[in-house]
Amino acid sequence: MKTKQRKTAWLDGQDLPAGSAATVGAIVAWSLAWKGASLWRAARNQSKPWFVTLLLANTLGVLDAIYLFAVDRRHRSDDRVEDAILAATGEPAQGGHSQET
């Protein structure tokens, strides 16, 4: 008995029209660029929930852009406000301690 062999030439890109291969390549490059930038920023901010979410979710860069332009900017503006308060009062930074003893 002969077994049927599935045709998987489309995986090799042989059956794709010429423009489709370029489009797929552009989408992959776009997604990787956004994913790399957002994962790097989430890791630098030590935001584990965002890092895991961004790592597992594939939204073609939409969620990554939201993190970079909305969530991270809010985080950085909070840091600037805290730095301005510390500079105005002359107090040293807490150095990672959330409460004074």
N, C-alpha and C positions, 0 to 999 in steps of 0.2 A: 504494500500500500504506500502510496505517495502521500506525504503530508503537505498541506498547503503552506506555502511560505508567505508571510506577510510582506507587503511592499513597504519599505521604510526609507525610500529614496528621498522623501521630503525632509527627513532629518539631516541628510547630507547637503541639502540646498539645491539639489539637481532639478527639482520640479518647480522651484520658485521662480516667478518672473524676475527680471533683472532689477526692477525698482524695489521689489519686496525685500530682497537681501539687504540692500542699503538702508531701507526703512527700519528693519529689525536691528541692524547694527547701530543706527542712530538712537533708537529707543533704549537699547542696552547701555550705550555710552552715557546717555542722559540720566538714566536711573542710577548707574554706578557713581556718577559725579555727585548727584544729590545725596545718595546714600552714604558715600564716603565723607562728605562734609558734615552731614548731620550726625553720623556716628562719632566722628572725631570730636565735634563740639559737645555732644552728650557725655562722652567719656571724660573730656576735660572739665566739664561741670560736675562730674561725679554723680550724674543722674541715672541711676541703674534702671528705674522703670522706663524712662524714655529710651535708654539705650536698647533694652530688650524689645520694646515695642517697635522701634525703628529697624532693628535687626530682622525681626520676624515678619513685619508687614511689608508687602510689596505693592505700593500704590503709584508706581511710575513717577516718584519724586514729589507727589502732592503732600503727603504727610511729612516728608523730610523738609519741604519748603515751609510748611506751617510751623514746624519746630524751629527752624532757623530764623524766620522772620517775625514770629509772634511770641512764642514761648521763651526762647533764649533772649530776645531783646528785653522782655519784661524782667528776666533774671538779672541781666546786666544793668538795667536801670535801677533795680533795688540795690545792687552793689554800689553804684555811684552815689545814691542817696546816703547809704551807710558810711561810705568814705567821706562824704561832705560833712556829715554830722561829727564823725571822729576828728576831722581836721578842724572844725569850728570849735569843738570843746577841748581839743588838745589831748584827748584820751588815746592811749595806745590801742591797737587792735586786740581783740580777745585771743587771737591765736588758736582758733578752733574750739575754744571753750564757750559753751552756750550760756553759762551762768557764772557769775563771780561768787567766790566763797569768802 
